[in-house]
């Protein structure tokens, strides 16, 4: 075929380069189909390769299906493989054409060459056409009895494929019993492994509705079967060994002798070159000895050397996987690995993710005997060109200091970091110095003398600047320039974009005022005025709170804002012991790599389906009609985008102002009456005070220069949004609106402890919200993540509000996404929703 002219456009990648090329292939294949001339197989190979190449790049060559089948009548195994590949690709999408393949595949299943028999059987089972199931039973039965182990291996896998196509056909043909017989008596290890894998899957799926399948599944965990596999484990490949070891983990030994026998059988598996086999063996050892404390500790000593060897001998990816499991073991038994801390030193050519994990392990194994060496090594990493590793190394030094190991020397090392004059090093060090001072106040003199010489202008990172401001307020009496540094920062309030820094400025100015009032009076007045006018909701509220509590009673304000210092004995751990135990139970899985239990990162299909309130539809939902709300119908598959999993992030953001807040702060005039009433509800009373707010003995606003009256005239509060208690909304309408409406607000609320306790029965929240005219249309999830979808309607007009509420019972936080027909009233509904949620669980 002549090449196209230079002016011709290039062909589409989804079409042949010539219009008649597929037709030419078809005619050439037809000519060769019945030919027995010498060299015909070579010609067929060339044509088959061209067909496969077209098929690979997406060109539709299904029109040559018949010719390919006719050309398959050959003894050339290469041609057979290419033909099987072609047939398997097009048979499922063309059931009618797949009928043409049955005869030649069944014929090849009886070929003298076992390789052809196996390939033909595999291709026959891969057609996956329900109408052709009857043609699979005979060849599969013959394949399971074949003299060649390769054919039997293919046949076992074919049985599992048949089960997924037609479970009833597979069970009626009694294939599971045949597989069980092969598993226990076949001489080939791969056949046995395939039988075990297939039977586990079949019986697991059948167990939900068959008692016999349950008994057969349990029979795999009997002592004779387990010992049968363990005695033959050396014959299996790595994949099969892992499969057997996973089965052994579920076995319950009868006594201690049983445990020791299994461990003796698997002792040499700890020396295996494959990391997966070693980790699977380690899991068996750990699970078997959980009830034997002394032996369990000896197991840690025994598995330490093989794991450390794998860390240093494998690829970075394998090292990270092994290190993740080692990290879990180190956290559970740090004293056992304390002497091997040098194995966790970072190498220059290791990727960052491996270095970071090693830093965590160095922190975990630190004790009185090795702290000096570990901290010395970590200090070297602080000058690393990788900024992320430098930060982590500084944090690691601080964590070791908080563990009360050789604090004297560590504090000196941390203070030396401040001399490096690197912004990120200074920021991380200041944060750690702040934590150290909270736990060891006796070190304040040495730390403040160094910190006092740092200029706030040289600190750019918000968390570092916030830590410095905290120290300026907490130790203002020891830092001569503290009021003036704070005043300078407050004067540049508008230039500070971080809400965290502005919040710390407010608190530090208050603390400094109580210690050095004359010097801080002006700075505090500026801070309160700027905070009240701030657009960030948290800053605005804190400034108003400080203003009101000062106006109420200065002594009360001092007790609230600057109470006597108390050393922090224990900092909050990042993970609860329950979560760590759950991860340990899932040893040798992704849970260890992610450092979280599987339910936190698997999708909702693996966590269980979401549940829906009963009797939804046209029936209005009222408190009387829904006293017993029970799980009901599920959304259809095409509505999966509605119920997102709790760990997914929505790209759409709420209404965000320039300060990064998802709120719009009300003006002082509009919120002063509300704040005043809230302050009265707190019932803060000093000595000799009455229920009536006392008048200050001095001109409060004049002192701070705020220009605000001591008792502003009350302004009428806006009327609360009234909701329809008998609102009704069909699920389909809810789904449609949820897709169409933009997100109005995204907020996070705290849930009170009583509410978290009541959430053990999620239906209680549904009933509670319904009593506030907010109705649940869908709910689901499991501890600690619960998800609810609510809707409400205005009482006076048919305007809908939709809400997604995700509550994490561990953090006691509720994340809310709101959508509304009327965007202007979203904030009003958010207030109603927050009020209702805040009362959940309260008597």
N, C-alpha and C positions, 0 to 999 in steps of 0.2 A: 504494500500500500504506500503510495507516494506521500511524502510529508506535505503538510499544508503550506500554502503560500505565506510569505512573510507578513502580508497585510491582513491575513485572516486572524480573527480573535481567538484567544486560547480557549479550549473547551472547558466546560464546567467540570470540577472534580467529581461530580456525581453522575457524570455521563461518559460513555466511551468516547475515545478521541475521534472515532468515525461513526457515522450513522448506521452503517451496515456491519460494524465489526462484530457485534454479538450474533447477528444473523450468519456471518461468515464462520464464526466459531461453531455455531449450531450445525451448519452444513458439513464442516470438516469432521466434527465428532460423529455425525451420522455416517459419513463415508468410512470412518475407521471402526465403527461399532462391530461389524461382522467380519472385518478383515483379519486374516491370519498370516499376512505377508511378513517376511523378515523385517525387523526394525519397527514394526507397528507400535510396540510398547513405548519406544522412544518418542515417536510422534505424539502418542497419547499423553505422555508426560509433559511435553511442551504445551499442549493445549490445556491440560489440567492445571498446570502452573499459571497459565494466563487467566483461566476462569477463577482460580483461587485468589489471584492478585486483584482482579476486578472486584470480587466479593469483599475482599479485605478493605478496600478503599471506599466501599459503599455503593458500588454500581450494582444495579439489579440485574442478575444473570439467572433469575429463576426460570427463564424461558428455555434454558438448555437442560432442565431437570431430567427429562426423559432420555436425552442423548447421553448424559452423564451416567445414568443408571445402566443403559445398554452397554456402555464402554467398560463397566465395572466387571464384566465377565472376563477376568484375566487372573493369572496366578501371581502377577507382579504386586508385591506387598506395598510398594510405594504408591502405586496407582490406587490400591485399595484404601490406603490411609487418606489420600486426598479426596477420594470419592465419599468416604464416610464423613469427612469434615464438611464437605459441601452439603450432603444430605442432612446432617444434623442441624445445619444452619437454616435451611429452608423448609424442613418438614413441618415444624410447629406452626409456621405462618401460612403454610399451604397444606392443610390436612388432606385435600383431595390428591395432591401430588404424592404425598407420603405413602399412599396405597401402592404406588409403583415400586417402592423400595422393599416391601415386605418379602416378596418372593426371593429376591437375590440376597437379602440379609439372612433370611432363614436358611437359604442354601449355604451361605458362607459359615453359618453357625455349625455346620456339619463338616466343614473342610478338614482335611488331614493335618494342615498346619495349625498348631495350637495358637499361634500368634494371630492368624486370620480369624479363628473361632472367637478368640477373646475380643478382637477389635469389632467384629460383626455384632457380637452380643452387646457390647458397650454402645454401639451406634443404635441398635434396635431399642435398647432401653432409654436412649437419649431422645427418641422421637417425641415423647411426652404428649402423645395424642390420645385422648380418652377413648376414642372409637377403636383404637388398635390394641387395647389392653389384652384382648383375648389371644392375640398372636404372641404375647410375651411369656405366658405361663409355661408353655412347652419348652422353648429354648432355655428359660431360666432353670426349670427342673433338670434339664440335661446338663446345663452348665454347672450346677451345684454338685453333680455326680461325676464331672469330668475328671479324667486321670491327671490332667495338667493343673498345677497349682495356680498358674496365671489365669486360666479360664475360671477356676473356682473363685478366685479373688474378684474378678469382674462380675461374676454372677451374684456374689453376695451384695456388692454395691448396687447391682441391678434390682435386687429385691427391695432395697430401700427406695429406689426410684419408683418402682411399681407401687409401693405403699403410698407414696405421695400423690401418684396419679389416681389410684383406686384402692383405698385401704381395704374395702370389703373383698376385692379379688385376691389381695395378698393374704388376708387372713383365711379365706375359704380354701386357698391352695395349701394351707398349713405350712407356709414358708418359714414363719418364726420357729416352729419346732425343728425344721430341718437345719436352720442356722444354729440353733442351740446345740444340736448334735454335732455339727461341724466344729463349733467353737470348743467343744470338750474333747473331740477325738481327732481332729485334723492334725497332720504332721507339719504343715506349713504355718509358720508364725504369722505371715501376713494375712492368710485366710482367717486365722483365729482372731487377729486384731480387727479385721473388717467385720467379722461376725459380732464381736463385742460392741463395736460402735453402732452397727445397724440395730442390734437388739435393744440397746439402751435407748435409742431414739424411738423405735417402734413402741416399746413397752411404756415409755414415758408418756407418749401421746395416747396410747390405749388405756392407760391406768385411770383416766378420768371417768371412764364409763364401763370398765371391765374389771371385775374382781380377780379374774384369772391373770390378767396382765399385771395387776398389782403384786400378786404372789410370785409371778415369774421375775418381776423386777427386783423383788426382795431376795429371790433365790441367788441373784448375782453377788449378794453380800454375805453369803454363808461361808463358813470356814473352809470347806473343801474347795470351793470355787476360787476363793482368794488365794489360798496356798497353791492351787494349780497354776494360776497366773504368775505368782511370785517365783515359783520354782523354775518357770520357763522364761523369766523376764529377760535374760541375757540373749535369748534368740530373737527378740523383737527389735525393730528399728526405734529411733528416738521418739517418733510420734506415738508409736504403739506403747512404748514404755511409759510415756506421760499419761496415756489413757488408762493404763493399768494402775499407775500410782494414784491417779485421781479417784479410781474406784476403791483403792486401799484406804484412802483418807476417810471414806464413809463407813468403813468396817468397824464394828464395835468388838474389841477383844474380850474374851471370856475371863482372862486373869492376867497377872503380870508375866507369867511364862509365855503366854500368847504374844504379849507385847515384845518381849525380848527375842522371841523366835523371828518375828517379822523384821525387827531391826537388824538382826544378824543376817537375814536373807538380803536386805537392802544395803548393807554396809558398803559394799563396793560401788554402789550407784553414786555415792558421794564423790567418788574419784572420776566420774564420767566427764568427758570433754565437753559435752553439751550442757549449756547452762540451764536449759529448760528441765532436763532430767534431774539435775542437781537440786534445783528449787522445788521440784515436785517431791523429791525424796525428803528434803528438809521439812516440807509441810507435813509429810507422813510422820516423821520423827516428832515434830512439835505437837501434833494433834494427839498422838498416841500417849504421850507422857504428861499431858496437862494435869492429870490427877496425881502425878508422882513428882512432888516438888524437887527432891534431890536428883532424881534421874533427869528431870526437865533441865536443871542447871547443867548437868553433865552433857546433855544434848547441845546446849549452847556452845560449850567448850569444843565439842566434836565437830560441829558444823562451821565453826569460825574459820578454820584454815582453808577448807575447800572454797568458801565464798570469797575470801580475800584473794585466793589464787585466781579465781575467775575474774575478779575486778581488774587485776593487773595484766591479764593475758588476752582479753577480748577486745572487741571494737569499742569505740566510745558509747555506741548505743547499748551494747550488751553490758558495759560497765555501769551505765546509768541504771539499767534495770536491776542489776545485782546490788548496786549501791542503795537503791530505793528499799530493797528488802533488808539489806543490812542496817539501814537507818531505822527501820521499824524494830529490828531486834536490839539495836543499840539503845533506843529510847526505853525499851522494856527492861533491859539488863545492861546498863552502861558500865558497871564495874567489871564485867567480863571482857569488855573490849578496851578498857582503859590503858592497858599496856601496849596495845597495838595502834595507838593514835597516829604514829608516823605513816601508817598505810593510808591515812586520810589527808596527808599533805597534798597540795595541788601541784600538778606538773605544768610546766610552761605551755605544752602543746595540747592540753586538754580543752575541750569546748567549755563554754561558760556554764552550761547547765550541769555538767559534771562537777565543776569547781564549786558552784553554789551548793550543791548537795553535800559535798565534802566539808564545806564550812559549817553546815548544820550539824554534821556528825562530829566535827571537832568540838563544837559547843556542847554536844551531848555527852562526850566521853571525858570532858575536863573534870578533874578532881584535885585534891590537895597536892598530889604527887607529880602531876604533869602540867599544872596550870602555867607555870613559868615558861616552859618550852612551847606550849601551844600559843600563848599570847605573843611570845616573841615571833613565832611564825606568822601569826595573823597580822602583826604590825608591819611585816614586810609586804603583805598583800595590800595594805592601805595605799601604797604608792603605785599600785598596778595601773597599767594603761587602760585596762578595762574598768570604766567608772563603776559599772554595776557590781563587779567583784570587789572593788575598793569599798563601796558602801556596805556590802554584806560583811566584809571582814571587820569593819568598825563596829557594826551591830553585833557581830559575834563576840568581840571583846567586851562590849557592854553586857551582853547576856551572861557571860562567864562571871563578870563582876557581880551581877545580881544574884548569882548562885553562892555568894559568900566564900569564894575561893581566892585567898591572897588579895584582898581588896586594896590594900595599901599600894602594892606595886602597879596594879591595873589602873588605879586612878592617875598615877603619875604618867603612865603610858597614854591614857586618854587625853590628858592635858597637853602632852607633847604634840598630839595631832593638831591642836589649834595653832601651832607654830608653822604648819605646812602652808598656810595661806592659800588653800584651795577651797573654793566655795562649797563644793559638795562634801568635802572632808569636814570643814567647819560646821556645816549644817547638821550632818549626822552626829558629830561629836557633841554639839550643844544639846541635841535631843537626848543622848545617852547621859550626859552630865545632869540634865534635869531629872531623869529617872533615878540616877544614883543619889541625888540630893533628897529625893522623896523617900528613899529607903535608908540612906545613911546621912541624916542631917549633920552628924558630927564632922563631915568633910566639907561643910559649907565654907569655912574660912579659906582653905587651900583652893577650892574651886572658884570662889567668887573673886579672889585676888587675881586669878588668871582671866576669868571671863570678863571682869570689869574693864580690861584693857582692849576689848574687842569693839570695834566700831560697827554699829548697826548698818551703816552705809555699805559695808563690805559683805553683808549677808543678803543674798538675793532669794534664796529658797524660803517659801512661807513657813515650813515646819521648823527650820532653824531659827528664823526670826521670832516665831512664836515662842520657842523655848527660851530664847534670850529675854524676851519681854516677861515671861513667867518668872524668871530669876530676878529681873529688875523689880517686880512687884513683891515677890516673896521675901527677898533679902534687901529691901530698900534701905533698911537701917544700917547695913554693912557696906553699901555702895554709895559713896558721897555724891556721885553725879546722877543717880537713878532718877530723881524727879525731872531733871533737865533733859536727860535722854528721852524720857517718856514724853515730855512736852514737845520736843522736836519731832518725834514720831507722830504725835497727835496733830501737830500743825500741818503735817503732810498727809493727813487722813485721806484726801481725795486721790492721792497717788497710790495708795495701797489697795490693790485689787483683790487681795485674799481676805475672805470673810473670817477665816481662822485667826489671822493676825489682828483684825479689828476687834474680834471678840476678846482676845488676850489683852489688847490695849485697854479695853474698858475695865476688865477685871484688875489688871496691874495698876491702873490709875486709882481705882478704889482702894486697893491694898496699900499703895504708897501714901494715899491721903490719910489713912488711919495711923500710919507711922510717922509721917512728916507732913502734917496738914498745911502749914503756911506755905511751904514750897510747892505743894501739889495742887493747891486750891484752883489756880488758873487752869492747869492741865486737865483736872477732872471736869471742870465746867465745859471746856472745849470738847472733851471726849463725850460727855453726855449729850451736848447739843448736836454734835456730829452723828452720834449713834441714833438719836431719836429721829433724825432726818434721813437716816440710811435706808436704802431701798431693799437691803437684804433682811428678810423677815427675822432671822435669829438675832442679828445685830440690833435691829430696831426694838425687838421685844426685851432683850437684855438691858439695853440702855433705859427703856421705860421702867423696867423692874428696879434697876439701881436708883433711878430718880425717885420713884415712889417710896422705896424702902428708906432712902435717906430722908425724904420728906416726912415719913412716919416717925422714925427715931434713929438717930445716928448710932446709938449704942447697939440697937437691934441690927442695924445694917452691918456693923463691925462683926457681930457674932455670926451673921449669915455668910458674909463674903470672906472674912479673914479670921476663921476660928483658930485656936491654938494648933500648932503643927503636931501631927502624929505620923510617925514613920510607917510607911507601907510595908507590911511584912511579906505579902505574896501578891505578885502581879497576876492578872487574869491570863490563864493559859489559852493558847490559840485553838486547842481541841479538847473536848471533854474526854474523860477516861472511857466513857461508853462508846464514843466514836472510835477511839484507838483500839478498843477491844473488837469492835465490829470489823475494822480494817484487818486486824490480826486473824480473825476468823476467815477472811477472804484472801489469805496469804497465797502468793503465786497467781495473782490476777491483776487487772488494771487498777483495782482499788488501791494497791500499794503504790503504783506509779503516780496516780493522781492524788494520793494521800487523803482520800475521802471514800466513804462506803459507796457501794455500787448504786444505791438508790438515789444518790445525789447527782449522778451523771448519766444514768440510763434514761431513755425516753419513756413517755407515759405508757406505751404499750407493754413495757417490761415492769412498770410500777403498778399496773392494774388500771382498768378503765375508769374514766370519770363517771360520776353519778349525777343524776338529775332529779330535781324535785318532781314529785308525783302529780298527776292530773294537771299538767300544763296544757295550754291551748286556749280555747275560748272561755274556759271557766275562770272567773275572777279569783284571784288568790286572796283570801281573807284569813284573819286569825282563826275564825271558827272552822273554816273549810280545810285548814292545813295543820290541825293540832297534831296529827301523826304524819309527818313527812317521811317518806321512805324512798330509797333509790328507785329510779325508773329508767325510762328509755335513754338510749345513747344517740349522739349525733351520728349522722351518716359519714362515710369515708371522705366525701368531698367537702366536709366541713372541718377537716383536721386543722386548718389554719386558724380556727377560732380558739380552740383550747390548746394554747401553746404550753410547752413544759416550763416548769418554774425556773429553770436555769437559763432560759433564752432571754435575750435582750431585744427590746423593740427599738428599731432605728428612729422611730418618730419620738420626738421629745415634747415635753410640755411647753407651756408659755414661759420662756426664760428671759429674765431681764439682763441688763448689762453686767450685773454682779454675779451672774451664774446661778441665781436663785430661781427655784420653780414657783415662787410666790410673788405676790404684789403686796408690798407692805402698805397698810393703811396709814393715812396721815395721822399726825399726833392728835389733832382736834377730833377726828372721827373715832379714834380708839381710846381716848383718855378715859371716857366714862366707863367703857368696858373693862379696861385695865384696873381702874379704881375699884370697881365692884369685885373683880377677881382678887385683888389684894385684900379686900375686906373679908372675903370668904376664907382666905388663908388663916385669918384670926391670929395674926402675929401680935403678941402683946408683951410689952416690957413691964418692968416693975412699976406698979402703981398705975397702970393704964387701964382705961375702961373700954367698953365696946365701941365707944365713939372715937374716931381718929383724933389723936391729940394734935393741937397746933404746935408747930415748932417754936422754940423760944427765940429764934432769930430769923431774919429775912433770908430764907433758904435760897430763893431764886436770885436775890440780889448778890448773895455771896458768890455763887457760881456763874453769875452773868448770863443765865439762860433766857431771861426775859419772859419766863412763864409764870403765871399766877399760881399761888399756893393751892387755891381751890378753884379750878376752872369751872366755868358754868357748864352744867351738864347739857349735852346735846342729845336729842332723841335718837336712840339706836334704830337702825333700819329694821323693818319687820323681817322675821325669819321666814324662810321659804316653807310653804305649806304643801304637803304631799298628799296624794290621793291614797287612802288606806285600802281601797278596793281596785287598785290598778290591775290591768290585765295586758299581757303581751305574749303573742305566740312565739315559740322557739325559732321558727323560720324568720319571723320579722326581727327578732333579736339578732340573729346571725347576719342578716342583710344590713341592719343598721350598724353593727359592729364593724363590718368591712368598709362601709361607706363613710362613716363619720370620722373626722380627725380626732386625735387625742387632745382634749382640752387642758387637762391638768395631770401631772404626775407627782405624787406626794408620798411621803413616808411617815407613818405614825408609829408611836409606841403603844404597845398593848399592855394593859395592866396585868400583874401576876395572876389576879383572880380570873381574868379572861383566858390567859394561857392555860390555867388549870381546867377551866370549863371546856376548853377546846378539845379535850380528850373525846368528847362527843360532839363532832362538828355540827350535828343537827341543832345543837343548842344555840349556836351563833345564827343559824338561819331563822330560828324562831324569834330570837332577840331582835334581829334587824327587821323582821317583819312587823314586830310590835311598834317600830318607828316608821312604818309605811315604806320600807325598803325591802323588796322581794327578791328571793334567790331563784334563779332560773337554771343554774348548773353549779355543781360542786364536785370536788374530788381531791385526790392526793392522799398522802399518808405522812405521818410524823417524820421529820419536823416541818415539812412543807405542805400547806393546805391552800387550795385555790377555790375561789368562789366567784361567780358572776351574778351581779345584782342589777336590778332595774327599778326605777321609780318614775312616777308621773306627777306633774303639777296638779294641784286640786282644781284649779279654775280652768285649765285648758289642756288639751292633749299634747303636752310637751314631755318628751322622754329623756331620762338620764340613765346612762349605762355605766357600770363600774366593774372593773376587774380587781379583785382583792387577793393578794398572795401573802399569807401569814407564815412566818418562820417562827415556830415555837421555841427554837433554841436561842435566837437573838431577841425574841419578843418584839419583832418589827412587822409592820404591815405595809406592803407596797401597794399603792392604789393608782389605777389609771382610770380617768373619767372621760366620758364622751357625752355630748349633749346636743339635742336639737337646737337649743338656744345657748350659744357659746357665752353670752353675757351673764347668764345665771349659773355658770359652772362653779364659780367660787362659793356662791350661796349654798349650792347642793353639797359641795365639799365640806362646808362647815357643818351642815346637818349630818352628813355621813360620819365625820370625825366625832361629833358629839355622841352619836348613837354607838359608835365603836368604843369610845372611851368608857361607856357605862356597861359594857359587856362583862358579865361575871360579877358585877356589883350587886349587893343585896337590895 
